[in-house]
Amino acid sequence: MKRESFVKLAVVVICVVVAFIAFIKPLAYSIRQGLDLQGGTHVVLEGVDTPQAKVNDDAMNRVVKIMENRVNAMGLTEPVIQREGQNRIIVELPGVKDPDKAIDVLGKTAMLEFKDEDGNVGLTGTDLKDAREETDQQGQNLVSLEFSDEGAKKFADLTAENVGRTIAIVLDGNVLTAPNVKEPITGGKAVITGNRSIEEAHNLALLLRSGALPVKVQVVETRTVGPTLGQDSKDKSEFAFAIGVGAVILFMLVFYRVSGFVADISLMAYVLILLFLLKMLDATLTLPGIAGIILSVGMAVDANVLIFEHFKEEMRFGKTIRASMNAGFKRAFVTILDSHLTTIIASVVLFFFGTGPIKGFAITLGLGAVLSLFTATTMTQYQMKWLIGADIVHNHRLFGASLFSEKAVK
Amino acid sequence: MNRFDIVGHRKIWYTFSSLIIIAGLICMFTKGFNLGIDFTGGTLINLEFENTVDINDIRSAMNDYGLGNSQIQMSGNASSDTKAQNVMIRTKDLSQTERQEVMTDLQNKLGDYKVLREEKVGATIGKDLIMNAVWATLISWLLIIAYISYRFEFKFGLAAVLALVHDTLVVLSVFSLTQKEIDSSFIAAILTIVGYSVTDTIVIFDRIRENLKLHFKRGGDIEELANRSIYQTLTRSIYTVTTVLVTAVALYVFGGDTTKDFAFALIVGFAFGSYSSIFTATPLWVTFREYGEKRRAKRKIVANPVK
């Protein structure tokens, strides 16, 4: 029994410490980082006058809004979209896999028109309610369009007038497809066929959803830029973070000695699993996300502290170590559950209602709180059980002393 | 054992908090906040140096003009380079003479350069995002009250949320009073502080709940019980706040210029989040409970007048 417990404890400790030393750095760096930490692609768009539309302040502000829609639809985390001077817009994209393609999407005007054979425009992209990419049963990639109520009426009129003839669906002056009308379409729905890949269909749907630009824009500059926080600040802050984590590990040892060591092993496992989950979720880490991690590590530490404080208190009641530990865990668990559940509830709200940095914060905090609930109650508990089972610590003071010696309260 | 009666002196703590918050509110309405370029927009300067320059040197040159926390991005081959020829700097709006001085200074210290762009740039954080943050936060507060009311009782929920409102107001007050710069990371700092504050409060409330169940005699002294609960959890309160403060202080002392204000917000927030659990939330709960009991007693007297 003694020997078995000791072996189990030793195996866990060695595994966690080795895994931590070996994987913490590569794992941390393999998580995608946002614009503030990693930098990305800096694109400058310029509005140009055309006979149809002149560049003005209002038009540029509308372009900013549409750019926001387009970038968000690409699923990029916390981009920067900023007016520059009179007729330019800066778009900074965090680590895009294929920047050229992204930039291509940004620069498209995306003016959609439905024309009859005589070239009359029946309806435009502003009559759309939604556009989604789909693959039909034949494996064809298409974009399904849904019109607004007014758009549906216009489309019904257009198709009714052109039965037996073709209608051209035109994007930025290029005919995408020109289907033959067999009968009037009154359902307010249509599809655009002829996309080569599902990705192409996706980009087209994205452009149509985000709306046409009010003026023509052209890309005047693209380049790679460093993190918005500054590479110098990032390097320093990374160092500071390492010192902070080191200090927390040291504190736990000073405060709780043997128990503190157990807590440190749990915390190392906690940080590894949290980073691993973030990587699996393909999350993009930004400063708000790191704030969430700092808070969740604080909560994980707090959970351990709560367990040990209850543990010491039970020992002062004169119980055996084993009984103290069981009672301590039971009492601490109620508190840990309440504080963690409150945090999880708040994170879920922030995740679903929040945007940008708020979402980033909510993901790491919520995930961290769920995980901390798990590591504090299982990792710490099993290690403590084995530690006591191994019967290697005989001096009770090695489980940590209190700042305020409290007489047992009955 | 004679311990300091924390809950009994609650008028002192209420006054202390009120003074900070009132001073802060007056300052917020008169001086407002020192908002960073994320909110206000500023000037973008894009320089192409003749020789490669180091971001640290640019930062220290900017620092001489109080512009150390400007957004400085190097445009090199790899985005993690600290050295490059092409440098993009975003600062707050500068006067003509200020800008002239900074530009000359950069030239003296770092060599010749070509100005590629020098233009006004707009804000990157819109009203939408701020309103969205405010709404999301308010909804989360309501749910926190609901959860605590369900697990404890409404008076606990109200006291906990008032304490975190207190902490948010204190941090806002400190930033208005010190005129430290508020940038986009401030939103994350506030959310972190709110999360910490409520977790910290729940630990003490949980102890009060336990004591109420196990040791409370009918008609017992509620202030005594609240004090005892505070002292029973005090070691934990101090250990926990120490560990989070150490991380935030490390970030403040050793971290970069652009994360200093973020770390400062966390330090103030963690300190007050911890303070408020003991000196605001718990006394508030006692106040609510005593108020409730007085009302009940009054009703009883009205219902059964003493003959």
Chai-1 contact restraints between the chains, C-beta under 6 A:
chainA,res_idxA,chainB,res_idxB,connection_type,confidence,min_distance_angstrom,max_distance_angstrom,comment,restraint_id
A,G39,B,S79,contact,1.0,0.0,6.0,A-B,restraint_1
A,V80,B,T124,contact,1.0,0.0,6.0,A-B,restraint_2
A,Q82,B,V121,contact,1.0,0.0,6.0,A-B,restraint_3
A,Q82,B,G122,contact,1.0,0.0,6.0,A-B,restraint_4
A,Q82,B,T124,contact,1.0,0.0,6.0,A-B,restraint_5
A,R83,B,G122,contact,1.0,0.0,6.0,A-B,restraint_6
A,E84,B,E119,contact,1.0,0.0,6.0,A-B,restraint_7
A,E84,B,V121,contact,1.0,0.0,6.0,A-B,restraint_8
A,G85,B,E119,contact,1.0,0.0,6.0,A-B,restraint_9
A,R223,B,S75,contact,1.0,0.0,6.0,A-B,restraint_10
A,T224,B,S79,contact,1.0,0.0,6.0,A-B,restraint_11
A,V225,B,Q73,contact,1.0,0.0,6.0,A-B,restraint_12
A,V225,B,S75,contact,1.0,0.0,6.0,A-B,restraint_13
A,G226,B,Q73,contact,1.0,0.0,6.0,A-B,restraint_14
A,G226,B,M74,contact,1.0,0.0,6.0,A-B,restraint_15
A,G226,B,S79,contact,1.0,0.0,6.0,A-B,restraint_16
A,T228,B,Q71,contact,1.0,0.0,6.0,A-B,restraint_17
A,L229,B,T258,contact,1.0,0.0,6.0,A-B,restraint_18
A,G230,B,I72,contact,1.0,0.0,6.0,A-B,restraint_19
A,G230,B,T258,contact,1.0,0.0,6.0,A-B,restraint_20
A,Q231,B,I55,contact,1.0,0.0,6.0,A-B,restraint_21
A,Q231,B,T82,contact,1.0,0.0,6.0,A-B,restraint_22
A,D232,B,I55,contact,1.0,0.0,6.0,A-B,restraint_23
A,D232,B,N56,contact,1.0,0.0,6.0,A-B,restraint_24
A,D232,B,R59,contact,1.0,0.0,6.0,A-B,restraint_25
A,D232,B,G256,contact,1.0,0.0,6.0,A-B,restraint_26
A,S233,B,G256,contact,1.0,0.0,6.0,A-B,restraint_27
A,S233,B,D257,contact,1.0,0.0,6.0,A-B,restraint_28
A,S233,B,T258,contact,1.0,0.0,6.0,A-B,restraint_29
A,S233,B,T259,contact,1.0,0.0,6.0,A-B,restraint_30
A,K236,B,G255,contact,1.0,0.0,6.0,A-B,restraint_31
A,K236,B,G256,contact,1.0,0.0,6.0,A-B,restraint_32
A,S237,B,G255,contact,1.0,0.0,6.0,A-B,restraint_33
A,S237,B,G256,contact,1.0,0.0,6.0,A-B,restraint_34
A,S237,B,T259,contact,1.0,0.0,6.0,A-B,restraint_35
A,F239,B,F254,contact,1.0,0.0,6.0,A-B,restraint_36
A,A240,B,A250,contact,1.0,0.0,6.0,A-B,restraint_37
A,A240,B,L251,contact,1.0,0.0,6.0,A-B,restraint_38
A,A240,B,F254,contact,1.0,0.0,6.0,A-B,restraint_39
A,A240,B,G255,contact,1.0,0.0,6.0,A-B,restraint_40
A,I243,B,A250,contact,1.0,0.0,6.0,A-B,restraint_41
A,I243,B,F254,contact,1.0,0.0,6.0,A-B,restraint_42
A,G244,B,T247,contact,1.0,0.0,6.0,A-B,restraint_43
A,G244,B,A250,contact,1.0,0.0,6.0,A-B,restraint_44
A,A247,B,V246,contact,1.0,0.0,6.0,A-B,restraint_45
A,V248,B,T243,contact,1.0,0.0,6.0,A-B,restraint_46
A,F251,B,T243,contact,1.0,0.0,6.0,A-B,restraint_47
A,F255,B,Y239,contact,1.0,0.0,6.0,A-B,restraint_48
A,L287,B,S185,contact,1.0,0.0,6.0,A-B,restraint_49
A,P288,B,A188,contact,1.0,0.0,6.0,A-B,restraint_50
A,A291,B,A188,contact,1.0,0.0,6.0,A-B,restraint_51
A,A291,B,T192,contact,1.0,0.0,6.0,A-B,restraint_52
A,I294,B,T247,contact,1.0,0.0,6.0,A-B,restraint_53
A,L295,B,T192,contact,1.0,0.0,6.0,A-B,restraint_54
A,L295,B,G195,contact,1.0,0.0,6.0,A-B,restraint_55
A,G298,B,V244,contact,1.0,0.0,6.0,A-B,restraint_56
A,M299,B,T199,contact,1.0,0.0,6.0,A-B,restraint_57
A,V301,B,T243,contact,1.0,0.0,6.0,A-B,restraint_58
A,D302,B,T240,contact,1.0,0.0,6.0,A-B,restraint_59
A,V305,B,R236,contact,1.0,0.0,6.0,A-B,restraint_60
A,V305,B,Y239,contact,1.0,0.0,6.0,A-B,restraint_61
A,V305,B,T240,contact,1.0,0.0,6.0,A-B,restraint_62
A,E309,B,T235,contact,1.0,0.0,6.0,A-B,restraint_63
A,E309,B,R236,contact,1.0,0.0,6.0,A-B,restraint_64
A,T335,B,V203,contact,1.0,0.0,6.0,A-B,restraint_65
A,T335,B,D206,contact,1.0,0.0,6.0,A-B,restraint_66
A,D338,B,R151,contact,1.0,0.0,6.0,A-B,restraint_67
A,D338,B,I202,contact,1.0,0.0,6.0,A-B,restraint_68
A,D338,B,D206,contact,1.0,0.0,6.0,A-B,restraint_69
A,S339,B,T199,contact,1.0,0.0,6.0,A-B,restraint_70
A,S339,B,I202,contact,1.0,0.0,6.0,A-B,restraint_71
A,T342,B,I144,contact,1.0,0.0,6.0,A-B,restraint_72
A,T342,B,Y147,contact,1.0,0.0,6.0,A-B,restraint_73
A,T342,B,V198,contact,1.0,0.0,6.0,A-B,restraint_74
A,T343,B,G195,contact,1.0,0.0,6.0,A-B,restraint_75
A,I345,B,L143,contact,1.0,0.0,6.0,A-B,restraint_76
A,I345,B,Y147,contact,1.0,0.0,6.0,A-B,restraint_77
A,A346,B,S140,contact,1.0,0.0,6.0,A-B,restraint_78
A,V349,B,I139,contact,1.0,0.0,6.0,A-B,restraint_79
A,V349,B,S140,contact,1.0,0.0,6.0,A-B,restraint_80
A,V349,B,L143,contact,1.0,0.0,6.0,A-B,restraint_81
A,L350,B,A136,contact,1.0,0.0,6.0,A-B,restraint_82
A,L350,B,S140,contact,1.0,0.0,6.0,A-B,restraint_83
A,F353,B,A136,contact,1.0,0.0,6.0,A-B,restraint_84
A,F353,B,I139,contact,1.0,0.0,6.0,A-B,restraint_85
A,G354,B,A136,contact,1.0,0.0,6.0,A-B,restraint_86
A,T355,B,N132,contact,1.0,0.0,6.0,A-B,restraint_87
A,P357,B,I187,contact,1.0,0.0,6.0,A-B,restraint_88
A,P357,B,A188,contact,1.0,0.0,6.0,A-B,restraint_89
A,I358,B,A133,contact,1.0,0.0,6.0,A-B,restraint_90
A,I358,B,A136,contact,1.0,0.0,6.0,A-B,restraint_91
A,F361,B,A188,contact,1.0,0.0,6.0,A-B,restraint_92
A,F361,B,L191,contact,1.0,0.0,6.0,A-B,restraint_93
A,S402,B,T235,contact,1.0,0.0,6.0,A-B,restraint_94
A,L403,B,T235,contact,1.0,0.0,6.0,A-B,restraint_95
A,F404,B,L234,contact,1.0,0.0,6.0,A-B,restraint_96
A,F404,B,T235,contact,1.0,0.0,6.0,A-B,restraint_97
